[in-house]
Amino acid sequence: AQGTEVTLAGCGLDLRAHGTINLMAPTTDPRKYWGVARICLVPLLGWEGQPPEAVEALINGIPIIASDRGSLPETLGAAGIVLSLPDRITPATRILPTAEEVVPWTEAIIRLWDDREFAEDHCRKALTQARRWSPDILETRYARFFSSLGSRHTVSADLPLIQTEDAARRRIKFLAEAFPWPSERPSVEASNEHPGWLGAGADEALARVLSARTRLVIELGAWRGMSTRFIADLAPNATVISIDHWEGSPEHRTQEKFQRVLATLYDTFLAECWAYRDRVIPLRMTSLVGLLTVADYGLSPDLIYIDAEHSYEAVISELELSRHLFPRATLVGDDYDWEGVQRAVGEFAWRHGLTVERVGWRGWRLAERRPAGALVASPPPGRSKAVVMVPHLSGIEWECEQNLRQLEQAGVRVVRRIGSSAIDVARNAMISDALHDGFESMMFIDADIGFDPQDVLRLLARPESVVCGIYAKKGQRGLASHFADGVIEVLFGPDAPGLYPVQYAATGFLRIKANVLRKMIEELKLPLCNTKWGRGVWPFFMPMITPHEGGKLHYLGEDWAFSYRLGLKQARLEARVV
């Protein structure tokens, strides 16, 4: 921060000749540089420490590109682009990195600079991650921490530590007295207009975990209380804390049909839940403040039901704070059909070693796959260079998703891409990104494929350039791939003698090595397209028209077009029958 062009030149890095780099004058006012910054580079060379600049960038919503050293990966979480540095580069290194070594950094900079949607997504992630250091959260955490230290010697008379069920009931009583119901039932017009949403799996997800043994439930988002009453009925011995500002979600506030309901929404909730007022505590506040309020009273819920705002930022914040404050609480929710909810739940589950149990179309529950707080094991050698790609239009089948989670637990990166209606475009973009990112073994798995994770691990480890799994066509008696001439008999399962040659391979279970893609680019002169908006894509899967026997033409879809291009360079396709 105190260097100048002359200082850098004295270190052997003279940037003055380029004329495109400007150094800001030294300043003690961070607003001057964070106010104009668009990207923050943090190439930490040492293995210790947490650069404060990374935290400041997150707080200011600045996308970060950082090295994978020190505590940077943990600090950034899902909010930054983390890149590896060669082992030879250390604080003592006097040799500048090579051009090849900085390519990933320059490509990341270019994409953040040129791809506005990509950059805005990283800005939102940075702000979400920075909420961990917001005053309203940190103040409460520090207060609880120091209170816990003091409680080792003295116990507060009015808020005793929770050790018994009687103590928990007293804490619940304190909370109920602080947030009382009105003395009379609100008078509102009876209406069936927009009564609420509970179904399509969310009700079943709750029914699976609620019982007479349940004692305390937190509900994020209550609307008119349909789910509140449902929870209270299934858990007759429980207190339900309903947290909602009762102002509606953003999609409600912008639609005219909800305006009449929103005007009296809170009173309607009170009126319709009046018979449950001895077991329901309404907290009229935002989800995060409500969670902190419950924690301040020393309460620990058995279950947290998440059904408030549907944006990624809102849901990931609710999940992270719930996990931090109440690590033993079961997390259940609704609206998994919303893209923001699905992405937040998936990222949170991966980060904390959990699995997502889908219930119906909209319900979900997070279950422990390993003890809470355990670190994700380092992937076995080779798997760190492997990636599984799953394009899908509106969701991944439950069985497929569970197996994908197992692959992630085994150290394989899984990339899911939603909204992929033009499948050739999606495949080209995903595999080009994987090639740009340095992956050496890439595998496509369709969102409706059921599979054994061990088969994926075997295919990823095989030496062949291209290898696929054989599966049936959808709704037809036949196979999705086409074997090469001469294959007249195929054995499935462990009796198969080995791999079979394939002429056309379906892409629903297809593994490709990076080396064959590089050869295709070179020998078939495949152009790098769309570089105006990012790193660019190669058209490996672009459909094509080929000559057919009898002077006719054959239209090849994305999967067979890829196989045809492989055949043009005499690459051998192999199939493992799984």
N, C-alpha and C positions, 0 to 999 in steps of 0.2 A: 504494500500500500504506500510505502515511502519511496519506491524506486522511480527512476526517470529513464528516458531513452539512453542517456549516457551510462547509467548504472548497468543496464542490460547489455549495452555494447561492451562494457568492461568485462562482462561475464562470457563474452564470445557470441552474444546473440544481438546483432545490430539490426534492428527493424526499421531504422530511419530511411533506408534506401527504398523501401517498398512504397511508401507514401500512402498506404491504406490503413495504417495502424496509428491510433491516437491514444496517448496516455493522459488520463485526467490528473489535474494538479492535486497534490496531497490535500486531504480534507478530513476534518474531524466530524463532519456532518454526514451520516450514512444515507440520509435522504437524497443527497446529491447523486450518489452512484446507484442506489437501488431504484431511484425514481426513473432512471433511463435504461436500466439493465433489462435485457431480454433473455439472456442465458447466463448461467453461472457455472464456470469450469472449476472443479476441485480435484486436480490430479495429485492427491496426497501420495507421497513417496514412502513415508514411514509406515510402520505397522501398529503404531499406537496413536491415541488421541482422537479427538473429535473437532475438526476445524469449525470455529464459531460461524464462519462465513456460510457454511452449509445450512445451519439452523436459521440464520438471518434470511437466506434466500428462500427457504420454505415459508417463513412467516410473511414474506413479501410476495409470495406466489410466483417466484422466479423458477423456471425449469432448470434442473441441475444435471450436469454430466460429471460423474465422479469416478474415481478409481475404487477398486474393491478392497481397499486397505483401511486399517484402523477400524473405527466404529461406523464408517460411512454407510455400509450396506444396512446396518440396523437403524441408523438415524434416518435414512431416506425411506426405508420400507419399499412400498410400491410407488413412491413419488418421484423417483429419479431414474436416470439411465446410468447404470453401473457397468463400467468397462474394466477389463483386466489390463495391467501393465506388465511388460516383460520382467522376469525376476531380476535381470541384471540392473534394472533401473532402481536405484536406491538414493537416499539423501547424499551419499558419498559419490555418486556417479558424476563423472566430468564429461561424459560423451553424450551428445544430444541423441534422442531417439531417431530412428530411421524414418523415412517417408512412409514405408509400409506399416511401421508400428503406430503411426498416428492416424492412419486411414480411418479406423473405426470412430475416432474422435471427430475428425473432420466431417465424416458422413452424418454423424449424430447432430453436429452443429447445423449442417446444411438442411437436414430434415426439419429440425425445430424452427429454423429460420424461414423455410419455404412452405412448410405444411402447417397452415394456420390451425386447422382442426386438431392436429397432433399436438401442437404447442399449447393450445387452450386446454386440452385434456391434461397435460402435465402441469399447467398452472393450477387447475382445480385439484389435482392430486397433492400438489405442494401445500396448498392452503388447508386441505383436509388433514394431512399429516401434521401440520403445524399446530392444529388445535390441541395437541397434547401439551403444549406449553402455554395455552391461554390462561390468563390470570384466574378466571372463575374455576378452572380445573386444578391448577397448581396450588392455589390458596387452600382449597379443600383438602388436597392430598397432604400438603405440609401440616395442616391443622390436625388431620387424622393421624399422621405419623407421630407428631410430637405428643398428641394425646395418648397414643398407644404406649409411648415411652413412659409417660407419667403414670399410666394406669398400672404399670408393673409394681408401683409402690403405693399409690393411693387410687381409690375408686371414686368417681364422681357420684354424689348422692342422688342427683336428679336423673342422670342417664347412666345406669349401671351397665357394665359389659355384658354382652349377650353370651350366656353360657347355658341357660336352661330355657325350656319352653315358657315358663312363667315370666322370665325376663323378657323374652321376645314379645309376649302379649302386652307387657307394660310399655315396651317401646312402640308397639302398634297403637296403643291407647294414646301415648304422647303425640304421635303423628296425627291421629284422628282428631284430637282436640285442637291441634294447630291448624287443621284444614277442615272445619266443620261443615256439615250440611246445613241448608237453611232450616228455619224452624217450621216452615210450612211447605207443602208440595207446590212447586211452581205451577201456575195455571197456563197451559199451552193448548193450542188447538190440536185435537187428535188428527193424525194424518198418516197415511201409508206411503207418503212421498219420500223416496230415498231412505228407506229404513236402515240401510247398512249392508255390508257385504261379509258373508261368512259362508264358505262352502268351497266346492271344487278341490277339496283336500285339506284346507286349513282347519276345518272342524274335526276331521279325522286325526290330523296331526296333534291337535289339542287333546282329543279323547284318548290317545295312546299314552299320554304322560300324566294326565290329571287323575286324581283318585281321592279317596277319603283321607289318605295320608298326607296330601298336599296341604301346606300351612300358609304359604305366602306366594302370591303371584303378582308380578308387575306387568301391566298392559300398556304398551306404547301405541297410542291411537285408539280412540274409543267411539268416535262419531256419536250415534244415538244409544250406544250401550248394548247392541246385539251380542257382540262377543263378550262383553262384561258379564252379562247374565248367563251366557252359555258356560263361561268358565266357572262362575259361582255355582251353577247347578251341578257341574261335573266334579267340583271340589267342594263339597258341602261344609268342610271344616276349615276352609281357607279364607283369608282376607285378600281382596283384590284391590291393588293400588292402580287406579286408572290415570295415566298421565296423558294429557292432551291440552292444547291451547284452545280447542274448540273453535278455531277460525277456518278450518278446512285446509286441505293441501293446495299447492299452487294450481293444480288442474281444476279444483273446485272453485277457487276464487275468480277464475277467468271465464267461467261458464254461467250464463244467465239463469239456467234452470236450477242452479244451486243457491242463488242469492236469497231466496225466501227461506230456505232451510237454514242457511248459515246465520241469519239474523237472530234466531232463537235456538241455536243448536245446543248450547250448554244447558239452558233451561229444559229443553226436551230430554237431554240425557238424564238430568236429575229427576224429571217426572217419570220417565219410563223405567228408571232403576230405583224408584222410591222404596219399593218393597225390599230392596237389598241394602238399604243404607247402613244397616248395622254391620255389614261385611264388606262394603265398598268405600274406599277413600279416594275421592277425586282430587287430583293435583292439577290445577289449571295453569300450566306452564309448558315450556318446550320439553322435548324428550330428554335432552342432555341435562338441563337444570333439574328436571324431575328425578332422574337417576341419582344425581349428586345429593339431592334432598333426602332421598331414601337412605343413601349411604351415611349421611350426616346423623341420622337417627339410629345408626348401628344395626340396621336390619339387613338380613340376607335372604333374598327370595329363593324359592325352589325353582321357579320358572319365570322367564321373561318372554312375553309374547310381543313380537315386533310387527306392527301394522300401521305405521304412521306415514310419513312422506315416502315417496317411491324413488327419489333420486339416488344415484350412487353415493354422492357426498353425504346425504343424510343417513342412509342405512349403514355405511361403513363407520361413520362416527358413532352411531348408536351401538353397533356391534363391539367396537373397540372399547368404548367406555363401559359397556355392560360386562365385558370380559375382565377389564381391569378392576372394576369395583366388586364384581360378584363372580369370581372365577368358577364357583361350583354350580351356578345356576344353569339349568337347561335352557337353550335358546331355540325358540320355535317361532315361525312366522308365516305370513300370508304374502300373496302377490309375487310369487316366483316367476310369473309370466311377464313381469315388467323387466326390461333389460337392465335398468339400474340396480334393481334388487338382486337379480341373478348374478350380475358381475360383482357386486359388493359381497354377497354371501360366499361366492366361489373364492374370491381373493382372500377373504377373512379365514375361510376354512383351510386354505392352503397354508397361510401364514402361521396358523396355530395348530397345525397337525390334526385337523378335524375332517370328518366326512359329511357330505350333505346327503341327507335322506329325503328324497322326494316323496311327497304324499299327494296323490292326485295331480291335478294340473297346476295348482297354485300353492299348496302347502309345502312346508319344508321344516326340517329339524336338523340341528347340528349335533353330531355324536362324536365322542372321543375315539380316535384311532390309536392314540398313545397317551401316556400320562401328560396332563396339562403342564406346560412349561418345558417339556423335553425339546431338545434341539433337533432340527431336521438333520439326519445323517448325511454325511458327504456322499455324493453319488459314486458308485463303483467306477473304476477307470474306464473311460470311453463313453460313459453315459452322459457326461457333462457336455459332450459334443453331439448329442442326439436330441432330436426334437420330434414330438408327435403333434400333427396339425389336424384340427377338427373344424372344418367349415360347416355351418348350419344356418338354416333360414330362421327358425323360431324357437329352437330348443334342442337339447340332447336327450335321447332316450335314457330312462333311469338306469337300465342295466349297463349301457355304454358308459354313462357318467361315473358309476361306481368303479368300474374297471379303470377308467382314466385316473381316478383318484389313487388307485393302487399303484399305477405307474408313477405318479408324482411322488408317492411315498418311497418308491424304489429309486428315486433320484433322476427320473426322466422328466424333462420339461414338456409340458402340454400347453399348446396354444389353441384357444378356441376363438373362432371368428363368427360373430353373429350377423345376420342380415345378408347371407350369401346367396342371393337369388340367381345371379349369373355365376354359375359354379366354375366356369373356366377362368373368369376374372379373379375369383377368390383364390383358386389354386395357384394361379400365376403370382398373385401378390404375396401369398403366404410362403411359397417356396423361394421366391426371390428375396423376401425378408430374411429367411433362414440362411440363404446363401450369403447375403450381405453380412449377417451376424456371425459368420464363421462356423456354422454347424456343418458337420461332416456326414451325418446320417439322418435323413429326414423321412418321416413316415406319415402318410395320410390315413386317417380312419374316419369313415363316415359316421354321422351322428346316430344312425339307426343300426349299427353293427354291434352284435354281441360277440365278445371275444374273451379269451383267456389271457391275462396280462403276461404270463410266461411266454406265450407265442410271440407277443410283441418284442419282448426282450431278446428272444432267440433271433428274430428277423433283424433287429437292429444290430446284432453282433455278427451276422453272417458277412462273409467277405465279398459276395457277389455285388455287382454294380447296381442291379435292380432285381428285386425279388418281391413277390406278392403272395397274399393268402387267397385261397379259392373260396368263394361263397356263392350262394344261389341268387338268381335274379329275383326281384321283388314281384311276387304274385305270379310267377311263371315257373314251369318245370324246365329248368335249365341253369347253366352256370353263367356268371357275369363275365368271366374271362374266356378266351378262346385259345385252346392248346395248339401247339405247333403241329405241322404235318408229321404223321408217323406215330403220334401218341394215340393209341387205340384203347388203352386200359389205364385207369387211374385208381390207385388204392388210397383211401383216406385213413387218417389216424396213424398210430405207431407202426402199422404194417407197411407204410409207404417206403419204398426202397431209397428214396432221396428226393431231390428236386426234379420237377418236370419242366421241359422247355415250353414257353408260351409265346404265341404270336401277338395277341392283344391282351393286355392286362387291365382289368377294372381297377379304378383308383381308390375304391373304398377300403382297401387294406393293402396299401402299396408302400414299400420302402425303397428309397432312392439314395445313392451315395452322391456326395457333392462332386466327386471327380468326373462322373459321367455327365453331370450338368455342365461343368466347365468345358468338357470336350464338345458337347452339343453346341454351346455358344460359339466356340471357336470354329468347328468344322461346318456347322450349318449356318454360320453367319447370323445368328439370332440377334436382333437389335435390342438395345436397352431402351425401353419406352417409358414415357411419362416422367422423365427426369425433371420436368418443370415443377412438379408437385412433391418431389421427394427423391429418394435414392434410385427410383426406377424399378421396372419389372421386365423380366424376359418372358416372351410368349411361348413357354414350353407346352402349354396345354391349349393353345388357340385352336379351335376347330378348323378343319381343312377339307378340301375336296381333292380326291385322288382318282386316277384312272382305274377303271374296273374292266373286267373281261367283256369282250364283245363291243368295245368302244364306248362303254357307258361310264358314268361317273359315280363315285361313292362319297357321300358326305360322312365325315368322321367326327364324332363328338369329342369332347375334351380328353377323355381317357384313351380312346383308340388313336386319336391324333398324336398323343404323346408316344404311344407304342410305335406308331408308324415313323415318327421322327427318329426314334431309337434305331429302328430297322435301317433307316437311311445311312446310319453310321456303323452298321453291322454290330450293334451292341446286342448282347444276349440277354433275353428276359427269362427269368427262372420263377417257378411257382412252388411254394411250399403248401401242401394240402393240409389245412388246419380247420 
